[in-house]
Amino acid sequence: MSQREILRKVLRYIKHYWLYLILSIVLALGTVAATLYIPILTGDAVDYIVAKGQVDFDSILSICKEIALLIGVTMIMQWIMNVCNNKISFGVVKEIREDAFAKIEKLPLRYIDSHSYGEVVSRVIADADQFSDGLLMGFTQLFTGVITILGTLGFMLSVSVPITVVVVLITPLSLFVASFIAKRTYRMFQIQSETRGEQTALIEEMIGNQKTVQAYGREKKVLKEFDEINIRLQKCSLRGIFFSSITNPSTRFINSLVYAAVGVFGSIYAIHGGITVGKLSCFLSYANQYTKPFNEISGVVTELQNAIACAGRLLELIEEPGEVEETVETLDEVDGSISLQDVCFSYDPKKKLIEDFTLDVKPGQRIAIVGPTGCGKTTLINLLMRFYDVDKGKIVISGKEYKNVTRESLRKNYGMVLQETWLKRGSVAENIAMGRPEATREEIIQAAKESHAHAFIKKLPKGYDTVLGEDGGSLSAGQKQLLCIARVMLCLPPMLILDEATSSIDTRTEMKIQEAFETMMKGRTSFVVAHRLSTILRADKILVMKDGMVLEQGNHEELLAKGGFYKELYMSQWK
């Protein structure tokens, strides 16, 4: 994405604050006009000093009062302008960050699986902060500086056209130098932003899996990876800062040439009577004010280049294609029947996974899915929940094809208990009632009792009102999973998905959970993914999968009688 495209898209957000923008422009013009009028008054005051003993003090005092008034008005206008600029900058960043967060919730699972969490977090937080800082500096310094340059040229033309021509002829040199350096700075800061995201991803990965890293003695390996990324970040940062740091000295040198040219040419012009001494002093002041914004702009270039690069990463995330709903039809009445017809799916087109998969599930049936790791069990669940769309074939639920109903209405009819638990920051009761916020405390407690979570919840400091930290805080893996089971118990949708739902629970608790599952699954279509085959003996149908294919189908007794792959798996767990 080019800089021009990024700026054009950022302007779309700025349009929402057009009133603040107009007010900021008016105040900037007023501030610049007042600031530039002061040198004229100063020049007039100089001209009132003719010689020793020939000073018009009354006129000079009047001019001083006028200058003081202008300074006061300028301060007030600058304060209001800064407030407007803050409103625009932080408002734009707020909207972009909200759009980015909203897009994350709509992104297909394919995108999340192919990008590290740290990279996504870096875009929404770090890149947004960098963009905010750059945008604020752009409005407060760049914007005002451009108006000052244009206003100064106008005032200089009103004082002396010949000297103004001298200034204008030297100006392109300053612009050329700034442009030359800016192009190289942008690329360096773009690389810096990408590398920073990579660094954030590694840090988050290490912190989230610290126990595993330490258990396997991977500290030195991780540190080596971090050092490698850090060195790359150092190199691109140093190059970016180098180019940006030479911008200001370069423009200052050219600005000194402008001031010197005005002084020399103006003095000669004044000697020949072309301009008064007061007007020359006024012009020298204008020359300084004219060149000052170039210095300020060159100092802002670094932040602006960094901000544009960060904005580009944010906009790339926002414009990433999300889950598109091609229909508005909802799935309201569900009897639990599901049919998969010649389904084909693969994450990588070059590597086939599920091919020509066919399955008919009757209402209320319990379908167990077993097989070695990587055989396609979890993938099948992802297809049932429509986290991924099938490549070929179709899935029909209660007589309606998946693609003809909204994802939201489809997923509301499923209750999921996964091996990986997730608890939000909030009370225990809030976590259980996530699917039914309107549930009463009695209903929440009843669901906890049915999932055998009530006993340990009562032992917490504040019971059901105990506030959990990030991802469950200090709760054990088994306790967190019990809360997730209680969450499903409270909703009781017509279909259930249990993906290794008891993997983190001890054998004694597992027996109780299985009893609760029996009650919960009664009359409901259920899909159970399990490695421990002892948990699925009562399934109506067992799908034995290998390499994305269903090798065998049937109940426990039928599959044992066949003496095939299922029997091999079953017997291996009793060795």
Protein Blocks (a to p, Z undefined) as FASTA:
>chain_A
ZZklmmmmmmmmmmmmmmmmmmmmmmmmmmmmmmmmmmmmmmmmmmmmmbghiacfklmm
mmmmmmmmmmmmmmmmmmmmmmmmmmmmmmmmmmmmmmmmmmmmmpcfklmmmpcfklmm
mmmmmmmmmmmmmmmmmmmmmmmmmmmmmmmmmmmmmmommlmmmmmmmmmmmmmmmmmm
mmmmmmmmmmmmmmmmmmmmmmmmmmmmmmmmmmnopmmmmmmmmmmmmmmmmmmmmmmm
mmmmmmmmmmmmmmmmmmmmmmmmmmmmmmnopacfklmmmmmmmmmmmmmmmmmmmmmm
mmmmmmmmmmmmmmmmmmpccdddfbfbdcfbdghiacdehiacdfblklcfbehiacdd
dehiacddeddehilpmmmmmmmnomaccfbdcddeehiafklpcfklmmmmpccddfbd
cddeddfklmmmmmmmmbcfklmmmmmmmnopmmmmmmpmnlmmlccdeehijacfklmm
mmmmmmmmmnopabdcdehkllmgcfklmmmmmmmmmmmmgopacddddfblmlmmmpfb
dcddeehiafbgcdfklmmmnopmklmmmmmmmZZ
